């Protein structure tokens, strides 16, 4: 059993269908500016809304970065891998 607070991970090949859908989506809808690009110019004046937008932007940025890394690997190697967290019961 893993010690508390220690994350166990492994690299898993990204399925071709996911890469194909990502390529198709990016071709149709290139990445757009994140919420943080708008919150500094008084479009959002409520502090609570500003914090929500910042959290949402951080999540979107993380996802965009992960997708960018998948596409970078795919273009360089013809395949891609991503890191996934595993639980003890997944190791069997």
ABEGO torsion letter per residue (X at the ends): XBBBGBBBBBBBBBBAAAAAAAAAAAAABBBBBBAAAAAAAGABABAAAAAAAAAAAAAAAAAAAAAAAAAAAAAAAGBBBBBBBBBAAAAX
